[in-house]
Amino acid sequence: MASLASLEGVPSAFAATRDGIDALLRDRGLRRTEPAFTTESLLRGAVASAGLEGSISDDEQMRAGAGDGIAQSALRVSTEVLGLVPAIRATPLQAFARLHAVAAAGVLAPEELGRPRDGESAERLRLLASRLTAPTTAPAMVVAAIVHAELVSAAPFASHNGIVARAAERLVLVARGVDEKSLLVPEAAHARLQAEYESNLRAYSQASGSSGVHSWLLYAAEAYALSGEISPLHG
């Protein structure tokens, strides 16, 4: 991941974004760390993630714990995601499997929950997990962006890969110290930038070289900056 983090323009883009996020969390977050801010961030993330998957449930329905099946999947994940911080650090495969099992509960057969679709998907997950547990000098936000894009690109599970990918991204940001209280809302940033989000993910998935990865990382730096601007800390 360190080599990807050194692509042209990527170091400066992520450094600027991290400076802005650190300033927000230091100047505002550390003085106002009530659990309600984290709860609100997770809820906004669930609403946005469900919307990106085609949910037609609105904010009000989801705040009441209601909504369509996609909304329910996103809400379930939002209630469990932070409990997986230790797993994403030490046993990422277990974290990915649990995210999928929670998201797809009641939708897929029990034997499909948390299980890769096939051998190739299992290998992609194994490789991603090994990269997550290996030492790296890559910035934490670069790691989070790569985890997100890899899970979407590989689509390792039979369903709910987008919800899993965005939850894993949030997990990495928390576990690697960018946003320990989970006050950023990267899912909502992706929703606001949906056209760019989807086009850059397609480029990442389809590229045979580094161009798609490069574009995705530059996009991710922009999205993470926006995730701070739309944090509940701003009201």
C-alpha positions as a Markdown table, in Angstrom:
| # | Residue | x | y | z |
|---|---|---|---|---|
| 1 | Met | 0.0 | 0.0 | 0.0 |
| 2 | Ala | 2.9 | 2.3 | 0.5 |
| 3 | Ser | 3.7 | 2.4 | -3.2 |
| 4 | Leu | 0.1 | 3.4 | -3.9 |
| 5 | Ala | 0.3 | 6.1 | -1.3 |
| 6 | Ser | 3.2 | 7.6 | -3.2 |
| 7 | Leu | 1.4 | 8.1 | -6.5 |
| 8 | Glu | 1.6 | 11.6 | -7.9 |
| 9 | Gly | -0.5 | 14.1 | -5.9 |
| 10 | Val | -1.7 | 11.5 | -3.4 |
| 11 | Pro | 0.7 | 12.3 | -0.5 |
| 12 | Ser | -0.1 | 16.0 | -0.6 |
| 13 | Ala | -3.9 | 15.4 | -1.0 |
| 14 | Phe | -4.1 | 13.1 | 2.0 |
| 15 | Ala | -1.8 | 15.3 | 4.1 |
| 16 | Ala | -4.1 | 18.3 | 3.6 |
| 17 | Thr | -7.2 | 16.2 | 4.3 |
| 18 | Arg | -5.7 | 14.8 | 7.5 |
| 19 | Asp | -4.6 | 18.2 | 8.7 |
| 20 | Gly | -8.2 | 19.4 | 8.3 |
| 21 | Ile | -9.7 | 16.4 | 10.0 |
| 22 | Asp | -7.2 | 16.6 | 12.9 |
| 23 | Ala | -8.1 | 20.3 | 13.4 |
| 24 | Leu | -11.8 | 19.5 | 13.4 |
| 25 | Leu | -11.5 | 16.6 | 15.9 |
| 26 | Arg | -9.0 | 18.4 | 18.1 |
| 27 | Asp | -10.6 | 21.8 | 18.2 |
| 28 | Arg | -14.3 | 20.7 | 18.4 |
| 29 | Gly | -14.5 | 16.9 | 18.9 |
| 30 | Leu | -12.3 | 16.7 | 22.0 |
| 31 | Arg | -14.3 | 19.3 | 23.7 |
| 32 | Arg | -17.6 | 17.6 | 22.8 |
| 33 | Thr | -17.3 | 13.9 | 22.9 |
| 34 | Glu | -20.8 | 12.9 | 24.1 |
| 35 | Pro | -21.8 | 9.4 | 22.8 |
| 36 | Ala | -24.7 | 11.1 | 21.0 |
| 37 | Phe | -22.3 | 12.5 | 18.4 |
| 38 | Thr | -21.0 | 9.1 | 17.5 |
| 39 | Thr | -24.6 | 7.7 | 17.5 |
| 40 | Glu | -25.6 | 10.4 | 15.1 |
| 41 | Ser | -22.6 | 9.9 | 12.8 |
| 42 | Leu | -23.4 | 6.2 | 12.6 |
| 43 | Leu | -27.0 | 6.8 | 11.8 |
| 44 | Arg | -26.2 | 9.4 | 9.1 |
| 45 | Gly | -23.8 | 6.8 | 7.7 |
| 46 | Ala | -26.4 | 4.1 | 7.7 |
| 47 | Val | -28.9 | 6.4 | 5.9 |
| 48 | Ala | -26.3 | 7.3 | 3.2 |
| 49 | Ser | -25.0 | 3.8 | 2.8 |
| 50 | Ala | -28.6 | 2.5 | 2.3 |
| 51 | Gly | -29.3 | 5.2 | -0.2 |
| 52 | Leu | -26.3 | 4.3 | -2.2 |
| 53 | Glu | -27.6 | 0.8 | -2.5 |
| 54 | Gly | -31.0 | 2.0 | -3.8 |
| 55 | Ser | -33.0 | 2.2 | -0.6 |
| 56 | Ile | -36.1 | 4.4 | -0.9 |
| 57 | Ser | -36.4 | 4.9 | 2.9 |
| 58 | Asp | -36.1 | 8.4 | 4.1 |
| 59 | Asp | -34.2 | 9.8 | 7.1 |
| 60 | Glu | -37.3 | 9.9 | 9.3 |
| 61 | Gln | -38.1 | 6.3 | 8.7 |
| 62 | Met | -34.6 | 5.2 | 9.5 |
| 63 | Arg | -34.3 | 7.3 | 12.6 |
| 64 | Ala | -37.4 | 5.4 | 13.8 |
| 65 | Gly | -35.7 | 2.1 | 13.1 |
| 66 | Ala | -38.0 | 1.4 | 10.2 |
| 67 | Gly | -37.5 | 1.4 | 6.4 |
| 68 | Asp | -37.1 | -1.1 | 3.6 |
| 69 | Gly | -34.8 | -4.2 | 3.7 |
| 70 | Ile | -31.7 | -2.3 | 2.5 |
| 71 | Ala | -32.3 | 0.3 | 5.2 |
| 72 | Gln | -32.6 | -2.4 | 7.9 |
| 73 | Ser | -29.4 | -4.0 | 6.7 |
| 74 | Ala | -27.5 | -0.7 | 7.0 |
| 75 | Leu | -29.0 | 0.0 | 10.4 |
| 76 | Arg | -28.0 | -3.4 | 11.7 |
| 77 | Val | -24.4 | -2.8 | 10.6 |
| 78 | Ser | -24.3 | 0.6 | 12.2 |
| 79 | Thr | -25.2 | -0.8 | 15.6 |
| 80 | Glu | -22.4 | -3.4 | 15.5 |
| 81 | Val | -19.6 | -1.9 | 13.4 |
| 82 | Leu | -17.6 | -0.3 | 16.2 |
| 83 | Gly | -17.6 | -3.5 | 18.2 |
| 84 | Leu | -15.4 | -4.9 | 15.4 |
| 85 | Val | -12.5 | -2.5 | 15.8 |
| 86 | Pro | -10.3 | -5.1 | 17.6 |
| 87 | Ala | -11.1 | -7.6 | 14.8 |
| 88 | Ile | -10.2 | -5.3 | 12.0 |
| 89 | Arg | -6.8 | -4.7 | 13.6 |
| 90 | Ala | -6.0 | -8.4 | 14.4 |
| 91 | Thr | -8.3 | -10.7 | 12.3 |
| 92 | Pro | -9.7 | -8.7 | 9.4 |
| 93 | Leu | -11.2 | -11.8 | 7.7 |
| 94 | Gln | -13.4 | -12.2 | 10.8 |
| 95 | Ala | -14.4 | -8.6 | 10.7 |
| 96 | Phe | -15.4 | -8.8 | 7.0 |
| 97 | Ala | -17.3 | -12.0 | 7.6 |
| 98 | Arg | -19.2 | -10.5 | 10.6 |
| 99 | Leu | -20.1 | -7.3 | 8.7 |
| 100 | His | -21.6 | -9.4 | 5.9 |
| 101 | Ala | -23.4 | -11.8 | 8.3 |
| 102 | Val | -25.0 | -8.8 | 10.0 |
| 103 | Ala | -25.9 | -7.0 | 6.8 |
| 104 | Ala | -27.4 | -10.0 | 5.0 |
| 105 | Ala | -29.2 | -11.6 | 8.0 |
| 106 | Gly | -32.6 | -12.7 | 7.0 |
| 107 | Val | -31.8 | -12.1 | 3.3 |
| 108 | Leu | -29.5 | -15.0 | 2.5 |
| 109 | Ala | -29.5 | -18.5 | 3.7 |
| 110 | Pro | -27.6 | -19.0 | 7.0 |
| 111 | Glu | -24.8 | -21.0 | 5.3 |
| 112 | Glu | -24.1 | -18.0 | 3.0 |
| 113 | Leu | -23.7 | -15.4 | 5.7 |
| 114 | Gly | -20.1 | -14.2 | 6.0 |
| 115 | Arg | -18.9 | -16.8 | 3.4 |
| 116 | Pro | -17.1 | -15.8 | 0.2 |
| 117 | Arg | -18.9 | -16.6 | -3.0 |
| 118 | Asp | -16.2 | -18.8 | -4.4 |
| 119 | Gly | -12.5 | -19.7 | -4.2 |
| 120 | Glu | -11.4 | -16.6 | -6.1 |
| 121 | Ser | -13.4 | -14.4 | -3.7 |
| 122 | Ala | -11.9 | -16.1 | -0.7 |
| 123 | Glu | -8.4 | -15.6 | -2.0 |
| 124 | Arg | -9.1 | -11.9 | -2.7 |
| 125 | Leu | -10.3 | -11.5 | 0.9 |
| 126 | Arg | -7.3 | -13.4 | 2.2 |
| 127 | Leu | -4.9 | -11.1 | 0.3 |
| 128 | Leu | -6.6 | -8.0 | 1.5 |
| 129 | Ala | -6.5 | -9.2 | 5.1 |
| 130 | Ser | -2.8 | -10.0 | 4.8 |
| 131 | Arg | -2.2 | -6.5 | 3.5 |
| 132 | Leu | -4.1 | -5.0 | 6.4 |
| 133 | Thr | -2.1 | -6.9 | 9.0 |
| 134 | Ala | 1.3 | -6.3 | 7.4 |
| 135 | Pro | 3.4 | -3.3 | 8.5 |
| 136 | Thr | 3.1 | -0.3 | 6.2 |
| 137 | Thr | 4.0 | 3.3 | 6.0 |
| 138 | Ala | 0.9 | 4.2 | 4.0 |
| 139 | Pro | -1.3 | 6.7 | 5.7 |
| 140 | Ala | -4.3 | 5.3 | 7.5 |
| 141 | Met | -6.8 | 7.1 | 5.1 |
| 142 | Val | -5.1 | 5.5 | 2.1 |
| 143 | Val | -5.5 | 2.1 | 3.7 |
| 144 | Ala | -9.2 | 2.8 | 4.4 |
| 145 | Ala | -9.7 | 3.9 | 0.8 |
| 146 | Ile | -8.0 | 0.8 | -0.6 |
| 147 | Val | -10.0 | -1.6 | 1.7 |
| 148 | His | -13.2 | 0.1 | 0.5 |
| 149 | Ala | -12.4 | -0.2 | -3.2 |
| 150 | Glu | -11.1 | -3.7 | -2.9 |
| 151 | Leu | -14.2 | -5.0 | -1.2 |
| 152 | Val | -16.4 | -3.3 | -3.9 |
| 153 | Ser | -14.2 | -4.5 | -6.7 |
| 154 | Ala | -13.9 | -8.1 | -5.5 |
| 155 | Ala | -17.6 | -8.3 | -4.5 |
| 156 | Pro | -16.6 | -11.3 | -2.4 |
| 157 | Phe | -20.0 | -12.0 | -0.9 |
| 158 | Ala | -23.3 | -13.0 | -2.5 |
| 159 | Ser | -24.9 | -9.6 | -1.5 |
| 160 | His | -24.5 | -6.4 | 0.4 |
| 161 | Asn | -20.9 | -5.8 | -0.7 |
| 162 | Gly | -21.3 | -2.0 | -0.8 |
| 163 | Ile | -22.6 | -1.8 | 2.7 |
| 164 | Val | -19.8 | -4.1 | 3.9 |
| 165 | Ala | -17.2 | -2.0 | 2.1 |
| 166 | Arg | -18.3 | 1.3 | 3.5 |
| 167 | Ala | -18.5 | -0.1 | 7.0 |
| 168 | Ala | -15.0 | -1.6 | 6.7 |
| 169 | Glu | -13.8 | 1.8 | 5.6 |
| 170 | Arg | -15.2 | 3.4 | 8.7 |
| 171 | Leu | -13.7 | 0.7 | 10.8 |
| 172 | Val | -10.2 | 1.3 | 9.4 |
| 173 | Leu | -10.5 | 5.0 | 10.0 |
| 174 | Val | -11.4 | 4.3 | 13.6 |
| 175 | Ala | -8.9 | 1.5 | 14.3 |
| 176 | Arg | -6.0 | 3.4 | 12.8 |
| 177 | Gly | -6.5 | 6.5 | 14.8 |
| 178 | Val | -7.9 | 8.9 | 12.2 |
| 179 | Asp | -11.3 | 9.1 | 13.9 |
| 180 | Glu | -11.3 | 7.2 | 17.1 |
| 181 | Lys | -14.7 | 8.3 | 18.2 |
| 182 | Ser | -16.2 | 7.7 | 14.7 |
| 183 | Leu | -17.4 | 11.3 | 14.2 |
| 184 | Leu | -16.7 | 11.5 | 10.5 |
| 185 | Val | -19.4 | 10.4 | 8.0 |
| 186 | Pro | -17.6 | 9.0 | 5.0 |
| 187 | Glu | -20.7 | 7.3 | 3.7 |
| 188 | Ala | -22.6 | 10.6 | 3.5 |
| 189 | Ala | -19.7 | 12.2 | 1.7 |
| 190 | His | -19.8 | 9.4 | -0.9 |
| 191 | Ala | -23.6 | 9.9 | -1.2 |
| 192 | Arg | -23.1 | 13.6 | -1.8 |
| 193 | Leu | -20.4 | 12.9 | -4.4 |
| 194 | Gln | -22.3 | 9.9 | -5.8 |
| 195 | Ala | -21.5 | 10.3 | -9.5 |
| 196 | Glu | -17.8 | 10.7 | -8.7 |
| 197 | Tyr | -17.9 | 8.0 | -6.2 |
| 198 | Glu | -19.4 | 5.4 | -8.6 |
| 199 | Ser | -17.3 | 6.4 | -11.6 |
| 200 | Asn | -14.0 | 6.2 | -9.6 |
| 201 | Leu | -15.0 | 2.8 | -8.2 |
| 202 | Arg | -15.7 | 1.6 | -11.7 |
| 203 | Ala | -12.3 | 2.9 | -12.8 |
| 204 | Tyr | -10.6 | 1.2 | -9.9 |
| 205 | Ser | -12.3 | -2.1 | -10.7 |
| 206 | Gln | -11.6 | -2.0 | -14.4 |
| 207 | Ala | -8.1 | -0.6 | -14.6 |
| 208 | Ser | -5.3 | -2.9 | -15.5 |
| 209 | Gly | -2.6 | -0.5 | -14.3 |
| 210 | Ser | -2.4 | 2.2 | -11.6 |
| 211 | Ser | -4.6 | 4.9 | -13.3 |
| 212 | Gly | -7.8 | 3.8 | -11.7 |
| 213 | Val | -6.2 | 3.4 | -8.3 |
| 214 | His | -4.7 | 6.8 | -8.6 |
| 215 | Ser | -8.0 | 8.4 | -9.5 |
| 216 | Trp | -9.8 | 6.6 | -6.7 |
| 217 | Leu | -7.3 | 7.7 | -4.1 |
| 218 | Leu | -7.5 | 11.4 | -5.2 |
| 219 | Tyr | -11.2 | 11.1 | -5.0 |
| 220 | Ala | -11.1 | 9.5 | -1.6 |
| 221 | Ala | -9.0 | 12.4 | -0.2 |
| 222 | Glu | -11.7 | 14.8 | -1.4 |
| 223 | Ala | -14.5 | 12.6 | 0.1 |
| 224 | Tyr | -12.7 | 12.3 | 3.5 |
| 225 | Ala | -12.3 | 16.1 | 3.7 |
| 226 | Leu | -16.1 | 16.4 | 3.0 |
| 227 | Ser | -16.8 | 13.7 | 5.7 |
| 228 | Gly | -15.4 | 16.1 | 8.2 |
| 229 | Glu | -17.5 | 19.0 | 7.0 |
| 230 | Ile | -20.7 | 17.0 | 7.3 |
| 231 | Ser | -19.8 | 15.5 | 10.7 |
| 232 | Pro | -22.4 | 15.9 | 13.5 |
| 233 | Leu | -19.9 | 18.2 | 15.2 |
| 234 | His | -21.0 | 20.9 | 12.7 |
| 235 | Gly | -24.6 | 20.4 | 13.8 |
